[in-house]
Amino acid sequence: MWNYTEKVRDHYLHPRNVGEIENPDGFGEIGNITCGDALRLTFKLDKDGKVEDIRFKTFGCGSAIASASVLTEMCKGKTLDEIKKITNKDIADALGGLPREKMHCSVMGQEALEAAISFFESGGKISPQAHKEGHVVCTCFGITDKEIEKAVIENGLKTVDDVTNFTKAGGGCGGCRDEIQKIIDSTLGNMTQKETKTEPVRLTTLQKIDKIRTVLKEDVNPVLAQDGGSCELVDIDGNDVLVELKGHCSGCAFSNMTLISVVEKKLKEKISDQLNVRLA
């Protein structure tokens, strides 16, 4: 049985913004009912170019419903430039985390949103069906090599099972698993070459503290605040970041998951992948 957060359960049992907008500005679809997952997203902009209304219809599991529901809430009142920045990680973070086996649900949300934005920017000339580049690797779920490469790069995936969890590729007959592994190896190899060419910027202790506090304030605490919690920097010891969880996050049964999936992930993403977070 999956270990779901209260946020996931809430959005699954009480989904927001279900339905479809007539004559929408944005219209995106991803997935296929025959494959077990499908999502339709429609939105309307106000006179200032902000999302005035957004609706979804989905065929899928509880994680798919929760991901689509929280995504619509994240988009409301924002401009196109702002919603373009929403990633599958942001969707999962807003739910307090998703089991790795269900991360493909957040990916579907991001892709449906991208398709809806493309539909709007083309004046309705582009099909609402999410455009897929590259050749199809997984015929069971229609996943292309480019989608797999993108998932590996954006989510740090290293195994075929990781790719299956995030994209569903390889989750059917399994005939494509060898090709998926080749794509992973090639993508990681290219990433390693790029990393060796770019030396990381060395930060002084004061610079590191300042950057950590900024990330906690701007990227971490807005997520934790949705559940009545927050995170404060206590000290740093080399690459070890000592923090204190406050509010509802203090003593929470999911505090370790919060440290890894929210706090540490954001610090690694924004500052350095060498940072490790632990409670003070």
SEBARO-418622 format. One record per residue: z, x, y of N, C-alpha, C in turn; residue number from 0; residue in three letters. Coordinates in pm, whole numbers, plus 50000, padded with zeros to 5 digits. Atoms other than C-alpha are relative to their C-alpha. Example, Ala and Ser with C-alpha at 12.3 -4.5 7.8 and 13.67 -1.06 7.14 Angstrom:
<r <50000,50089,49881>,<50780,51230,49550>,<50000,50090,50120>,0,'ALA'> <r <49994,49918,49881>,<50714,51367,49894>,<50073,49923,50109>,1,'SER'> 
END
This chain:
<r <50000,50085,49880>,<50000,50000,50000>,<50000,50088,50125>,0,'MET'> <r <50010,49920,49879>,<49908,50131,50345>,<50126,49983,50085>,1,'TRP'> <r <49884,50002,49912>,<50185,50221,50588>,<49951,49974,50143>,2,'ASN'> <r <50051,50038,49869>,<50084,50031,50904>,<50110,49996,50105>,3,'TYR'> <r <49905,50009,49889>,<50253,50050,51243>,<50015,49855,50044>,4,'THR'> <r <49979,50134,49946>,<50393,49746,51421>,<49882,49957,50088>,5,'GLU'> <r <50115,50031,49914>,<50101,49768,51666>,<49882,49951,49917>,6,'LYS'> <r <50110,50043,50087>,<49849,49742,51384>,<50027,49860,49947>,7,'VAL'> <r <49966,50132,50055>,<50031,49448,51229>,<49989,49892,50107>,8,'ARG'> <r <50005,50098,49891>,<50057,49275,51567>,<49856,49961,50033>,9,'ASP'> <r <50139,50029,49964>,<49687,49308,51650>,<49923,49937,49884>,10,'HIS'> <r <50064,50064,50116>,<49591,49206,51295>,<50041,49854,49990>,11,'TYR'> <r <49950,50138,50014>,<49812,48897,51285>,<49975,49917,50124>,12,'LEU'> <r <50021,50071,49874>,<49759,48808,51652>,<49887,50068,50080>,13,'HIS'> <r <50110,49929,49933>,<49415,48947,51746>,<49967,49942,50137>,14,'PRO'> <r <50035,50040,49864>,<49319,48938,52114>,<49847,49993,50014>,15,'ARG'> <r <50140,50004,49956>,<48982,48838,52259>,<49899,49980,49887>,16,'ASN'> <r <50092,50031,50109>,<48823,48699,51944>,<49892,49904,50050>,17,'VAL'> <r <50109,50091,49962>,<48484,48533,51991>,<49877,50075,50046>,18,'GLY'> <r <50125,49941,49953>,<48150,48597,52154>,<49964,49941,50136>,19,'GLU'> <r <50036,50042,49865>,<48034,48581,52517>,<49853,49960,50004>,20,'ILE'> <r <50139,50042,49984>,<47719,48384,52595>,<49935,50079,50113>,21,'GLU'> <r <50075,49921,49901>,<47456,48582,52788>,<50082,50120,50049>,22,'ASN'> <r <49916,49886,49962>,<47664,48901,52785>,<49921,50108,50072>,23,'PRO'> <r <50062,49881,49941>,<47595,49211,52991>,<49985,50109,49894>,24,'ASP'> <r <50002,49901,50108>,<47681,49433,52696>,<50009,49934,49865>,25,'GLY'> <r <50006,50062,50133>,<47606,49356,52332>,<49979,50111,49898>,26,'PHE'> <r <50012,49895,50101>,<47671,49593,52041>,<50042,49954,49863>,27,'GLY'> <r <49967,50032,50138>,<47676,49563,51664>,<50000,50129,49917>,28,'GLU'> <r <49994,49885,50090>,<47772,49812,51396>,<50040,49951,49862>,29,'ILE'> <r <49962,50035,50136>,<47800,49795,51019>,<49914,49891,49941>,30,'GLY'> <r <50076,50101,50073>,<47676,49544,50768>,<50095,49927,49906>,31,'ASN'> <r <49910,50080,50084>,<47853,49258,50590>,<49987,50040,49854>,32,'ILE'> <r <50021,49963,50141>,<47698,49367,50259>,<50071,50130,49964>,33,'THR'> <r <49928,49874,50023>,<47872,49704,50302>,<50151,49982,50013>,34,'CYS'> <r <49857,50029,49992>,<48209,49538,50365>,<50060,50009,50138>,35,'GLY'> <r <49949,49988,49863>,<48246,49610,50738>,<49889,49969,50099>,36,'ASP'> <r <50096,50029,49892>,<48069,49469,51044>,<50078,49962,50125>,37,'ALA'> <r <49933,50029,49873>,<48163,49443,51412>,<49897,49967,50107>,38,'LEU'> <r <50083,50040,49886>,<48000,49262,51704>,<50087,50000,50124>,39,'ARG'> <r <49924,49989,49876>,<48116,49339,52058>,<49913,49953,50117>,40,'LEU'> <r <50071,50046,49880>,<48011,49158,52378>,<50092,50011,50121>,41,'THR'> <r <49916,49995,49880>,<48130,49212,52734>,<49923,49951,50122>,42,'PHE'> <r <50053,50047,49872>,<48075,49077,53086>,<50064,50083,50111>,43,'LYS'> <r <49949,49923,49887>,<48110,49279,53407>,<50017,49911,50122>,44,'LEU'> <r <49983,50074,49875>,<48242,49151,53739>,<49912,50063,50108>,45,'ASP'> <r <50086,49953,49891>,<48079,49211,54080>,<50026,50146,50036>,46,'LYS'> <r <49967,49861,49971>,<48255,49549,54104>,<49964,50094,49884>,47,'ASP'> <r <50042,49917,50112>,<48112,49670,53774>,<50111,50030,49901>,48,'GLY'> <r <49890,49981,50094>,<48440,49639,53584>,<49993,49893,49890>,49,'LYS'> <r <50002,50093,50113>,<48486,49471,53245>,<50090,49881,50032>,50,'VAL'> <r <49927,50123,49967>,<48585,49115,53331>,<50044,49926,49874>,51,'GLU'> <r <49969,50066,50127>,<48574,48975,52978>,<49933,50076,49888>,52,'ASP'> <r <50056,49930,50115>,<48517,49127,52637>,<50049,49930,49874>,53,'ILE'> <r <49968,50076,50122>,<48508,48961,52294>,<49946,50074,49877>,54,'ARG'> <r <50049,49938,50123>,<48466,49067,51934>,<50002,49901,49884>,55,'PHE'> <r <50000,50067,50131>,<48378,48927,51594>,<49989,50110,49896>,56,'LYS'> <r <50005,49895,50100>,<48440,49131,51284>,<50014,49944,49860>,57,'THR'> <r <49984,50028,50142>,<48409,49117,50909>,<50055,50128,49940>,58,'PHE'> <r <49941,49878,50053>,<48649,49362,50752>,<50148,49982,49973>,59,'GLY'> <r <49859,50001,50036>,<49005,49454,50670>,<50088,49985,50124>,60,'CYS'> <r <49905,50013,49890>,<49320,49427,50882>,<49988,50111,50102>,61,'GLY'> <r <50016,49887,49908>,<49263,49773,51031>,<49878,49981,50089>,62,'SER'> <r <50121,50026,49921>,<48914,49669,51145>,<50028,49897,50108>,63,'ALA'> <r <49963,50103,49903>,<49053,49359,51314>,<50088,50059,50109>,64,'ILE'> <r <49907,49941,49904>,<49336,49554,51478>,<49929,50098,50093>,65,'ALA'> <r <50073,49901,49918>,<49102,49832,51598>,<49913,49931,50105>,66,'SER'> <r <50086,50073,49906>,<48859,49585,51756>,<50084,49929,50105>,67,'ALA'> <r <49913,50073,49907>,<49141,49385,51912>,<50056,50091,50108>,68,'SER'> <r <49940,49910,49901>,<49314,49680,52077>,<49893,50064,50088>,69,'VAL'> <r <50110,49946,49920>,<48976,49820,52190>,<49965,49907,50115>,70,'LEU'> <r <50034,50095,49893>,<48901,49502,52385>,<50106,50003,50110>,71,'THR'> <r <49893,49991,49900>,<49240,49529,52556>,<49988,50128,50082>,72,'GLU'> <r <50015,49872,49931>,<49172,49894,52643>,<49886,49996,50102>,73,'MET'> <r <50118,50004,49913>,<48839,49802,52807>,<50017,49911,50122>,74,'CYS'> <r <49988,50098,49891>,<48953,49516,53029>,<50038,50065,50132>,75,'LYS'> <r <49969,49950,49867>,<48948,49595,53399>,<49948,50139,50029>,76,'GLY'> <r <50049,49864,49982>,<48780,49932,53350>,<49850,50001,50032>,77,'LYS'> <r <50142,49983,49969>,<48443,50057,53477>,<49926,50053,49877>,78,'THR'> <r <50079,49946,50111>,<48157,50163,53250>,<50031,50147,49976>,79,'LEU'> <r <49971,49857,50015>,<48231,50529,53320>,<50133,50020,49928>,80,'ASP'> <r <49869,49987,50065>,<48590,50474,53209>,<49995,49964,49853>,81,'GLU'> <r <50002,50040,50141>,<48512,50290,52886>,<49909,50091,49917>,82,'ILE'> <r <50083,49903,50073>,<48247,50550,52798>,<50084,50113,49942>,83,'LYS'> <r <49914,49890,50043>,<48533,50797,52757>,<50089,49963,49882>,84,'LYS'> <r <49913,50044,50110>,<48712,50588,52492>,<49945,50051,49867>,85,'ILE'> <r <50040,49946,50129>,<48701,50761,52153>,<50074,49928,49887>,86,'THR'> <r <49929,50059,50114>,<48803,50656,51804>,<50144,50048,49993>,87,'ASN'> <r <49863,49949,49997>,<49109,50879,51848>,<50085,49918,50096>,88,'LYS'> <r <49927,50081,49902>,<49209,50681,52157>,<50037,49864,49940>,89,'ASP'> <r <49975,50131,50062>,<49177,50356,51960>,<50113,50011,49900>,90,'ILE'> <r <49895,49980,50101>,<49390,50489,51674>,<50134,50028,50067>,91,'ALA'> <r <49876,49970,49929>,<49647,50629,51918>,<50062,49876,50061>,92,'ASP'> <r <49951,50123,49939>,<49674,50294,52095>,<50068,49910,49898>,93,'ALA'> <r <49938,50078,50108>,<49768,50143,51759>,<50120,50073,49939>,94,'LEU'> <r <49889,49924,50055>,<50033,50408,51699>,<49961,50077,49876>,95,'GLY'> <r <50050,49928,50117>,<49814,50571,51435>,<49944,49907,49894>,96,'GLY'> <r <50059,50072,50113>,<49604,50457,51139>,<50005,50090,49877>,97,'LEU'> <r <50011,49917,50120>,<49612,50574,50776>,<49864,50069,50000>,98,'PRO'> <r <50127,49927,49998>,<49341,50840,50731>,<49892,49923,49926>,99,'ARG'> <r <50097,50077,50078>,<49178,50613,50475>,<49940,49884,50079>,100,'GLU'> <r <50048,50113,49920>,<49129,50354,50750>,<49944,50043,50136>,101,'LYS'> <r <50048,49953,49871>,<49009,50576,51036>,<49858,49956,50030>,102,'MET'> <r <50137,50046,49974>,<48652,50453,50988>,<49998,49872,50081>,103,'HIS'> <r <49993,50124,49922>,<48769,50125,51145>,<50000,50030,50150>,104,'CYS'> <r <50000,49962,49859>,<48839,50299,51476>,<49865,50059,50040>,105,'SER'> <r <50133,49945,49973>,<48505,50482,51450>,<49901,49886,50024>,106,'VAL'> <r <50087,50116,49981>,<48330,50145,51415>,<50017,49943,50140>,107,'MET'> <r <49975,50052,49866>,<48496,50030,51737>,<49931,50083,50106>,108,'GLY'> <r <50065,49911,49903>,<48375,50336,51929>,<49849,49984,49997>,109,'GLN'> <r <50146,50010,50011>,<48020,50301,51795>,<49948,49866,50049>,110,'GLU'> <r <50041,50131,49949>,<48001,49928,51871>,<50004,49998,50152>,111,'ALA'> <r <49989,49992,49855>,<48118,49998,52226>,<49884,50081,50058>,112,'LEU'> <r <50112,49918,49953>,<47857,50274,52268>,<49869,49921,49995>,113,'GLU'> <r <50122,50081,50012>,<47587,50034,52144>,<49994,49894,50108>,114,'ALA'> <r <49995,50104,49896>,<47701,49763,52387>,<49968,50058,50138>,115,'ALA'> <r <50027,49934,49873>,<47692,50008,52678>,<49851,50035,50011>,116,'ILE'> <r <50143,49966,50001>,<47342,50127,52580>,<49915,49876,50024>,117,'SER'> <r <50071,50127,49981>,<47227,49765,52563>,<50000,49962,50148>,118,'PHE'> <r <49990,50035,49858>,<47353,49704,52919>,<49915,50094,50085>,119,'PHE'> <r <50069,49903,49915>,<47211,50026,53065>,<49849,49994,49983>,120,'GLU'> <r <50145,50014,50021>,<46869,49952,52915>,<49948,49868,50052>,121,'SER'> <r <50042,50131,49953>,<46863,49608,53072>,<49970,49905,49887>,122,'GLY'> <r <50020,50087,50115>,<46878,49448,52730>,<49878,50036,49917>,123,'GLY'> <r <50122,49962,50073>,<46571,49637,52606>,<50031,50071,49869>,124,'LYS'> <r <49960,49934,50123>,<46761,49838,52346>,<50068,49899,49909>,125,'ILE'> <r <49939,50091,50097>,<46861,49654,52030>,<50151,50013,50003>,126,'SER'> <r <49854,49992,50006>,<47230,49562,52013>,<50050,50074,49877>,127,'PRO'> <r <49962,49922,50117>,<47231,49728,51673>,<50014,50146,50040>,128,'GLN'> <r <49975,49861,49964>,<47382,50074,51713>,<49887,50088,49947>,129,'ALA'> <r <50110,49911,50038>,<47098,50328,51714>,<50055,50121,49924>,130,'HIS'> <r <49954,49889,50081>,<47137,50593,51446>,<49895,50110,49998>,131,'LYS'> <r <50089,49885,50005>,<46986,50939,51476>,<50014,50071,49865>,132,'GLU'> <r <49994,49922,50122>,<46903,51164,51183>,<49954,49922,49878>,133,'GLY'> <r <50043,50066,50123>,<46827,51082,50821>,<50121,49946,49923>,134,'HIS'> <r <49891,50064,50074>,<47036,50857,50598>,<50039,50087,49881>,135,'VAL'> <r <49946,49922,50111>,<47258,51057,50363>,<50065,49909,49897>,136,'VAL'> <r <49932,50095,50087>,<47472,50777,50221>,<49925,49867,50004>,137,'CYS'> <r <50079,50124,50002>,<47242,50493,50119>,<50087,49877,49976>,138,'THR'> <r <49910,50114,50025>,<47536,50275,50010>,<50048,49938,50131>,139,'CYS'> <r <49945,50048,49874>,<47668,50251,50367>,<49912,50033,50120>,140,'PHE'> <r <50093,49974,49891>,<47370,50369,50573>,<50048,50103,50099>,141,'GLY'> <r <49946,49897,49911>,<47544,50678,50716>,<49906,50119,50005>,142,'ILE'> <r <50094,49889,49983>,<47325,50955,50860>,<50070,50135,50009>,143,'THR'> <r <49945,49864,49989>,<47370,51332,50870>,<50059,50023,50139>,144,'ASP'> <r <49949,49982,49865>,<47419,51315,51248>,<50136,49934,50019>,145,'LYS'> <r <49870,50068,49993>,<47704,51066,51211>,<50108,50084,49932>,146,'GLU'> <r <49904,49916,50072>,<47872,51295,50959>,<50035,50123,50083>,147,'ILE'> <r <49976,49883,49915>,<47829,51599,51185>,<50092,49965,50116>,148,'GLU'> <r <49919,50044,49886>,<47976,51407,51480>,<50144,49977,49958>,149,'LYS'> <r <49864,50028,50048>,<48276,51292,51275>,<50074,50129,49969>,150,'ALA'> <r <49938,49871,50032>,<48343,51647,51153>,<50044,50072,50127>,151,'VAL'> <r <49971,49929,49875>,<48328,51793,51505>,<50112,49932,50078>,152,'ILE'> <r <49905,50072,49914>,<48526,51522,51685>,<50138,49983,49937>,153,'GLU'> <r <49872,50028,50067>,<48798,51478,51422>,<50052,50115,49914>,154,'ASN'> <r <49953,49883,50074>,<48827,51823,51265>,<50003,49979,49849>,155,'GLY'> <r <50003,50030,50144>,<48728,51702,50916>,<49957,50123,49920>,156,'LEU'> <r <50028,49881,50079>,<48715,51959,50637>,<49958,49969,49856>,157,'LYS'> <r <50033,50033,50139>,<48664,51774,50306>,<49913,49875,49994>,158,'THR'> <r <50082,50119,50020>,<48433,51509,50165>,<50085,49874,50010>,159,'VAL'> <r <49910,50117,49991>,<48729,51273,50129>,<50033,49967,50145>,160,'ASP'> <r <49977,50024,49857>,<48802,51320,50500>,<49884,49923,50060>,161,'ASP'> <r <50121,50065,49947>,<48444,51222,50582>,<49993,49855,49953>,162,'VAL'> <r <50000,50136,50054>,<48471,50917,50355>,<50100,49912,50075>,163,'THR'> <r <49897,50076,49928>,<48791,50808,50530>,<49956,49961,50140>,164,'ASN'> <r <50039,50023,49861>,<48633,50835,50875>,<49867,49926,50014>,165,'PHE'> <r <50134,50059,49985>,<48278,50712,50804>,<49960,49909,49885>,166,'THR'> <r <50031,50070,50126>,<48279,50556,50452>,<49889,50068,49920>,167,'LYS'> <r <50105,49928,50073>,<47999,50798,50356>,<50059,50062,49873>,168,'ALA'> <r <49951,49947,50126>,<48040,50893,49990>,<50096,49909,49928>,169,'GLY'> <r <49902,50092,50059>,<48263,50595,49919>,<49941,49897,49906>,170,'GLY'> <r <50065,50096,50090>,<48007,50404,49711>,<49973,50063,49865>,171,'GLY'> <r <50037,49944,50130>,<47817,50550,49417>,<50041,50146,49986>,172,'CYS'> <r <49959,49860,50004>,<47918,50905,49512>,<49886,50098,49985>,173,'GLY'> <r <50115,49913,50019>,<47567,51042,49471>,<49971,50094,50116>,174,'GLY'> <r <50028,49920,49880>,<47566,51188,49823>,<50110,50102,50030>,175,'CYS'> <r <49884,49915,49968>,<47895,51382,49803>,<49963,50148,50012>,176,'ARG'> <r <50042,49859,49991>,<47725,51718,49739>,<49931,50028,50134>,177,'ASP'> <r <50069,49981,49873>,<47502,51673,50044>,<50098,49992,50116>,178,'GLU'> <r <49897,50009,49896>,<47802,51568,50253>,<50074,50132,50012>,179,'ILE'> <r <49930,49871,49998>,<47979,51891,50153>,<49915,50107,50069>,180,'GLN'> <r <50090,49903,49935>,<47674,52094,50262>,<49999,49980,50151>,181,'LYS'> <r <49998,50029,49856>,<47676,51919,50601>,<50131,50047,50062>,182,'ILE'> <r <49869,49954,49952>,<48048,51990,50640>,<50000,50151,50015>,183,'ILE'> <r <50001,49853,49997>,<48002,52359,50553>,<49913,50053,50114>,184,'ASP'> <r <50092,49957,49895>,<47707,52394,50791>,<50060,49975,50138>,185,'SER'> <r <49942,50036,49870>,<47884,52215,51077>,<50119,50089,50034>,186,'THR'> <r <49883,49914,49977>,<48209,52410,51037>,<49958,50143,50026>,187,'LEU'> <r <50049,49865,49978>,<48011,52733,51017>,<49948,50018,50141>,188,'GLY'> <r <50051,49995,49863>,<47836,52658,51346>,<50115,49997,50101>,189,'ASN'> <r <49885,50008,49910>,<48169,52566,51507>,<50074,50133,50005>,190,'MET'> <r <49930,49872,50006>,<48327,52893,51391>,<49926,50106,50081>,191,'THR'> <r <50080,49905,49924>,<48040,53095,51539>,<50020,49981,50150>,192,'GLN'> <r <49981,50029,49857>,<48084,52921,51875>,<50138,50044,50045>,193,'LYS'> <r <49863,49964,49963>,<48459,52979,51870>,<50017,50150,50014>,194,'GLU'> <r <49986,49855,49993>,<48423,53352,51804>,<49933,50058,50124>,195,'THR'> <r <50068,49953,49879>,<48191,53384,52103>,<50080,49972,50126>,196,'LYS'> <r <49922,50039,49883>,<48444,53223,52337>,<50145,50039,49982>,197,'THR'> <r <49861,49959,50010>,<48775,53398,52387>,<50088,49899,50073>,198,'GLU'> <r <49911,50096,49936>,<49063,53160,52461>,<50064,50057,50125>,199,'PRO'> <r <49936,49958,49875>,<49209,53174,52810>,<50149,50018,49975>,200,'VAL'> <r <49858,49974,50020>,<49552,53336,52799>,<50079,49940,50116>,201,'ARG'> <r <49917,50065,49899>,<49818,53137,52981>,<50134,50069,50010>,202,'LEU'> <r <49864,49953,49984>,<50140,53263,53129>,<50094,49889,49954>,203,'THR'> <r <49902,50101,50044>,<50458,53083,53021>,<50008,49886,50100>,204,'THR'> <r <49991,50104,49898>,<50475,52897,53352>,<49875,49912,50000>,205,'LEU'> <r <50124,50078,50006>,<50109,52793,53328>,<50001,49907,49879>,206,'GLN'> <r <49995,50080,50122>,<50165,52672,52972>,<50094,49881,50018>,207,'LYS'> <r <49904,50108,49975>,<50472,52468,53074>,<49939,49894,50090>,208,'ILE'> <r <50060,50093,49905>,<50283,52313,53364>,<49893,49914,49932>,209,'ASP'> <r <50105,50074,50069>,<49988,52216,53144>,<50058,49902,49898>,210,'LYS'> <r <49936,50088,50099>,<50213,52072,52872>,<50058,49878,50069>,211,'ILE'> <r <49941,50113,49927>,<50400,51858,53124>,<49892,49904,50051>,212,'ARG'> <r <50109,50084,49951>,<50071,51733,53268>,<49942,49914,49887>,213,'THR'> <r <50055,50074,50113>,<49936,51634,52925>,<50098,49892,49954>,214,'VAL'> <r <49899,50100,50040>,<50263,51459,52835>,<49998,49882,50097>,215,'LEU'> <r <49996,50105,49898>,<50255,51267,53163>,<49874,49914,49999>,216,'LYS'> <r <50126,50072,49982>,<49886,51173,53170>,<49939,49946,49870>,217,'GLU'> <r <50068,50038,50125>,<49784,51148,52802>,<50093,49946,49892>,218,'ASP'> <r <49909,50038,50108>,<50089,51110,52579>,<50088,49882,50036>,219,'VAL'> <r <49904,50105,49966>,<50344,50897,52761>,<49940,49862,50025>,220,'ASN'> <r <50060,50134,49989>,<50101,50615,52852>,<49983,49932,49864>,221,'PRO'> <r <50014,50056,50136>,<50043,50572,52476>,<50137,49959,49947>,222,'VAL'> <r <49866,50029,50052>,<50413,50591,52385>,<50065,49885,50075>,223,'LEU'> <r <49940,50106,49918>,<50506,50357,52671>,<49964,49861,49950>,224,'ALA'> <r <50039,50130,50055>,<50319,50076,52496>,<50101,49950,49899>,225,'GLN'> <r <49895,50037,50095>,<50600,50082,52240>,<50139,50025,50058>,226,'ASP'> <r <49870,49982,49935>,<50876,50145,52496>,<50059,50138,49983>,227,'GLY'> <r <49948,49865,50019>,<50904,50519,52437>,<49939,50100,50096>,228,'GLY'> <r <50054,49891,49918>,<50834,50852,52604>,<50034,50133,49934>,229,'SER'> <r <49977,49866,50054>,<50833,51226,52537>,<50020,50097,50116>,230,'CYS'> <r <49972,49902,49896>,<50984,51505,52747>,<50003,50141,49942>,231,'GLU'> <r <49996,49859,50040>,<50939,51881,52726>,<50141,50054,50021>,232,'LEU'> <r <49867,49938,49991>,<51265,52065,52653>,<49988,50151,50018>,233,'VAL'> <r <50015,49855,49994>,<51151,52424,52597>,<49874,50040,49924>,234,'ASP'> <r <50108,49947,50082>,<50873,52641,52459>,<50043,50137,49949>,235,'ILE'> <r <49970,49871,50062>,<50904,52939,52225>,<49870,50052,49941>,236,'ASP'> <r <50131,49957,50043>,<50570,53113,52202>,<49905,49882,49995>,237,'GLY'> <r <50087,50117,50018>,<50339,52847,52059>,<50075,49879,49947>,238,'ASN'> <r <49918,50113,50043>,<50628,52625,51949>,<50045,49920,50122>,239,'ASP'> <r <49964,50087,49888>,<50678,52329,52183>,<50114,49909,49955>,240,'VAL'> <r <49883,50080,50033>,<51023,52170,52171>,<50006,49880,50093>,241,'LEU'> <r <50001,50122,49919>,<51033,51810,52289>,<50113,49907,49958>,242,'VAL'> <r <49902,50106,50030>,<51267,51512,52300>,<49931,49865,50014>,243,'GLU'> <r <50053,50136,49995>,<51155,51159,52215>,<50106,49908,50056>,244,'LEU'> <r <49903,50089,49936>,<51318,50890,52426>,<49959,49854,49984>,245,'LYS'> <r <50027,50143,50010>,<51340,50513,52439>,<49990,49957,49855>,246,'GLY'> <r <50016,50053,50136>,<51221,50328,52130>,<49951,50106,49902>,247,'HIS'> <r <50049,49895,50089>,<51066,50649,51995>,<50114,50085,49944>,248,'CYS'> <r <49885,49921,50044>,<51409,50810,51962>,<50060,49938,49874>,249,'SER'> <r <49943,50049,50125>,<51530,50776,51604>,<49910,49905,49924>,250,'GLY'> <r <50095,50090,50068>,<51222,50572,51507>,<49961,50058,49865>,251,'CYS'> <r <50038,49956,50135>,<51122,50586,51141>,<49866,50072,50000>,252,'ALA'> <r <50133,49939,49992>,<50774,50693,51252>,<49997,50117,50098>,253,'PHE'> <r <49995,49896,49898>,<50895,50968,51489>,<49922,50125,49960>,254,'SER'> <r <50074,49881,50044>,<50750,51251,51277>,<49850,49978,50011>,255,'ASN'> <r <50143,50032,49988>,<50412,51076,51266>,<49959,50001,50146>,256,'MET'> <r <50028,50001,49857>,<50431,51027,51643>,<49983,50143,50052>,257,'THR'> <r <50007,49861,49956>,<50496,51399,51695>,<49866,50063,49962>,258,'LEU'> <r <50122,49937,50049>,<50195,51500,51485>,<49874,49930,50051>,259,'ILE'> <r <50125,50073,49973>,<49940,51223,51544>,<49978,49970,50148>,260,'SER'> <r <50017,50030,49858>,<50007,51167,51915>,<50028,50123,50086>,261,'VAL'> <r <49960,49891,49910>,<50200,51450,52086>,<49926,50130,49967>,262,'VAL'> <r <50062,49872,50036>,<50081,51756,51893>,<49848,49995,50009>,263,'GLU'> <r <50146,50011,49998>,<49725,51628,51861>,<49945,50011,50142>,264,'LYS'> <r <50046,49995,49861>,<49690,51578,52238>,<50017,50140,50059>,265,'LYS'> <r <49978,49865,49947>,<49841,51919,52319>,<49900,50099,49942>,266,'LEU'> <r <50100,49913,50062>,<49610,52091,52071>,<49863,49976,50061>,267,'LYS'> <r <50130,50038,49946>,<49313,51902,52210>,<49982,50046,50144>,268,'GLU'> <r <50010,49973,49857>,<49390,51960,52578>,<50032,50144,50039>,269,'LYS'> <r <49953,49867,49958>,<49553,52305,52579>,<49961,50109,49901>,270,'ILE'> <r <50029,49898,50101>,<49539,52509,52256>,<50031,49948,49861>,271,'SER'> <r <49975,50045,50137>,<49505,52442,51885>,<50105,50085,49930>,272,'ASP'> <r <49894,49916,50055>,<49772,52708,51833>,<50138,49939,50020>,273,'GLN'> <r <49870,50059,49968>,<50048,52484,51966>,<50054,49916,49884>,274,'LEU'> <r <49930,50080,50101>,<50302,52332,51726>,<50117,49928,50066>,275,'ASN'> <r <49896,50081,49934>,<50538,52052,51828>,<50112,49968,49902>,276,'VAL'> <r <49884,50042,50080>,<50889,51991,51696>,<50109,49949,50092>,277,'ARG'> <r <49890,50055,49922>,<51200,51810,51807>,<50099,50109,50038>,278,'LEU'> <r <49903,49901,49953>,<51449,52010,52012>,<50134,49979,49930>,279,'ALA'> 
END
